[in-house]
Amino acid sequence: MAKKNLPQGIINRLFGEYSEKRLVVVQTYDEFLAREDVRMMLTYASLRIAEGDSLALRLWWETTVKEELQEQSNIRFVFVQREQFDVPDDIAIYADTTQFVARHIFPRYKWALIKDQSIGTLNYLYQYPGRVSIDELSTHHIIAEYQTSYEGAKEKIENIIAEWDKLFAKIKIDKPGEWLPQASALILRALEIGNLSALMPKVDELNTLFQQHLVERYASIISSTTPPANKAPKNVCQVLPFIGKQPKEDKLALVVVDGMNFWQSQMLVNSLKNKYFDINAQTDVIYSWLPSVTELSRQAIFLGKYPSVSYQQNSSSESKMWEDFWLSKGFINRNQILYEHGSTIALSDIYKRVAWVTVDLDEKMHASDDFRYLHAATKLWVEEEDLLNNIGDLLQQGFKVYITTDHGNIETKPSRLLSQPEKVGSPSLSKRHVTLAPQASRVLFEQDHRGEVLQIDPASCTYYPTSNHCFSNIPMNVTHGGTHFFEVLIPFITITKE
């Protein structure tokens, strides 16, 4: 059973546990929903918040909410009234109205004692509600106990670094399956104590080796679309051919989680194991396509071969590729094949091959300022009932479930902007890579960006910022498209019931 968490408690207060409305207009008598950290937390829980008077509601409705409500999404909307007014009739039919009082979420605590605490502390208190009212002395004791534990954990970063040094004293960089799971576990531990920055110099050293490995070996790694016999695929082009080699009588499901880092996949597996005690999960490491962007790497997954640069990314194309692959096998009918894109899967006993693409985590990734925020958002995501129930339903109906992603993600640092001439005509472009147009001068580009970019294939016109830099002169958020092992090395998870 998923652990109680503060954002879900707030959502239940705002929307009710059983409401199907995705818009709520709120009257509030405190400033809790105005706190920046509260709003950030709720944003990662797929809530969008606005505030103001009736005109502000009308503008928000016409420019954002009305269109978004037509989409199949788990995003919900909260409008906080700054003065009381009647909700217009055309909006009211889509909205609930409610009152919100923050202290009601903590009925056992004196609100005046806890209202200014950090989100981490409030979340801890929410998970420890007590059976009777908690007096002032006990409240201070509980808060102090939590904060002492947290501060004590911070001191253990030296232990994490020591374990990292031991792990990478001797490393076979060309065998990421032997080192990435352990490295990601240490990264997760550093994230848990809020001190990844202390570990990042070690991560940078490892990535320097990895990028050299890509220069030397990536072409051969990605050269084949034929997976090894009885082993996991090596790259995204081999995913479908690998699944296609499984016994034809098996029920097989492919879950593609857009934009999932390897350390995030470890959080997902742990959450699945906590909810379903009768599953086996094996995680292998595979390579994304480069550039590590959705329109190329996810295309490679569903195409089962090298992607096309002229491809237009959309769910209809993915659905057709998924169907075409299985129909080409000759032993399965169209009505036995299902492709779903969204938050839920409509399963039926007739289906033998199921693909489900979810972009919820990718949206959280692009909304994150850094890994600290993304880690917090991922904690919420791995507890979402739709996610866990979808995978659980597949297992319950006898499917072998494969979970992978199209690319990972990276917390970036600003470098400098690409010039307009450098961008014009580029067939592929992100903050983490640029493919120069045919008419562009590679010589001039390399002179202008000397020491700032690298190439994996010297014969190509594609360049990547070094390390975790991006083509921007201002602080960026978490993104993807480059050559860092956070972006390129991705999970391939096989889950079966015992």
Salt bridges, closest charged atoms under 4 A:
GLU31 OE2 - ARG82 NH1 3.80
ASP37 OD2 - ARG35 NH2 2.78
GLU51 OE1 - ARG39 NH2 2.33
GLU51 OE2 - ARG82 NE 2.75
GLU62 OE2 - ARG58 NH1 2.97
GLU62 OE1 - LYS66 NZ 2.80
ASP90 OD1 - ARG58 NH2 2.93
ASP96 OD1 - LYS21 NZ 3.75
ASP116 OD2 - LYS115 NZ 3.50
GLU136 OE2 - HIS140 NE2 3.73
GLU163 OE2 - ARG189 NH2 2.98
ASP165 OD1 - LYS202 NZ 2.98
ASP174 OD2 - ARG217 NH1 3.73
GLU192 OE2 - HIS375 NE2 3.32
GLU192 OE1 - LYS379 NZ 3.24
ASP258 OD2 - ARG298 NH2 2.66
ASP258 OD1 - HIS407 NE2 3.38
ASP278 OD2 - LYS497 NZ 3.31
GLU318 OE2 - ARG298 NH1 2.77
GLU323 OE1 - ARG334 NH1 2.44
ASP324 OD2 - LYS320 NZ 2.72
ASP362 OD2 - HIS366 NE2 3.62
GLU384 OE2 - LYS364 NZ 3.47
GLU385 OE1 - LYS275 NZ 3.68
ASP406 OD2 - ARG298 NE 3.28
ASP406 OD1 - HIS407 NE2 3.56
GLU422 OE2 - HIS449 NE2 2.91
GLU452 OE1 - ARG416 NE 2.89
GLU452 OE1 - HIS449 ND1 3.44
GLU487 OE1 - ARG432 NH2 2.61
